[in-house]
Amino acid sequence: MTTPGPTVALIVAAGRGTRAAAAGQGPKQYAAIGRSTVLAQAIEPFLLHGRIDAVCTVIHADDHDLYGAATASLRRDGKLLLPVTGGATRQQSVLAGLDALSVLTPARVLIHDAARPFLTAAVIGRVLAALDRAPAAIAALPLTDTLKQAGAGDTVTATIPREGLWRAQTPQGFRFDTILTAHRRAASAGQDFTDDAAVAEWSAQGVQLVLGDAANIKLTTAEDMAMAVAAHAPIGMPDIRVGQGFDVHRFTTGDHVWLCGVCVPHSHGVEAHSDGDVALHALTDALLGAIADGDIGVHFKNTDPRWRGASSDQFLADAVARVTARGGMISNADVTVLCEAPKISAHRDAMRARMAAILGIPVDRVGLKATTTEQLGFAGRREGLAAMAIATVLFPAPPK
Ligand code: MG
């Protein structure tokens, strides 16, 4: 039988969480896992649940700014109440929260640990359904591991029968007035319990066990946090990086230029330490830019005799190797050559094929365009030629 009156949720987030926090980090409930914080994900299932009328969080006095930032993205329709400042122990914090909620004269309260961010609506529903029939109901799981009792030197002294043993989770649901009264009595009696069901048991309330969820873990240690962060890293969202490059070489006497790895007959050559292929130089810089690894001049100094007259495909191949060494995959590249002459249209297919071969990607992922500059500027005056390039590099998952 459902008692008339609102059903509220109380999220306990006042702990310091020092066991899970790495040095210099704040309390674990404010750490990010996946799309938001642990706390926001612990609160959200209650905000979204149709049978929960209000949600209140108990926080540490120092954490008001952290709380504000953590909950800024949560849906607001009056359901999320202002936070309440907790006490020195978990039990004192719960009592402070219950006292604050009493102005709403709730019929039921579900109390939930902020360090359990993987709660589902199904578990909330099971606790509420049991609470319709029993004075108290908690999510729990039957023990599956065999229990050993250890003596000196961690030597097993007994195997404990696990029949009838359950691990308590949260949420834990109660008739509001009876749990508030029980908490006040426990505080007066100096009793300290590790969960709210124990407070109810101490005051002789029947507590119904309902099936929790193996995923509804309490993030306790730094290892728990690392596992949760890894498991909830954004999936299906590759780490996409884009780099750009630009290069210019001056014309000089000669009868050909190298462009996009192809030798093109021309009335001039270009001044360069290497073969002066502006397109491959720009593309090399685009790849280096995508992985933030300097530029072509850093890796191939133009004073180094090894690169005198060098074929520029080796510069590009080196950049490709640097991308691959980081676990990256080149997705596409696009090059624009700026010059009045030579014309590249007759060479376009050969140039795209050559660049695709060096990049190790299909030719339909390599774009090549050419433009004049309407006889303006150095390219327009045929003093030299330039190239721009852009490249996209994918990393399969965000860097850990
Ligand atoms: Mg160059």
Residues whose N, C-alpha, C, O or C-beta is under 5 A from the ligand:
A	BS01	MG	D247 V248 H281
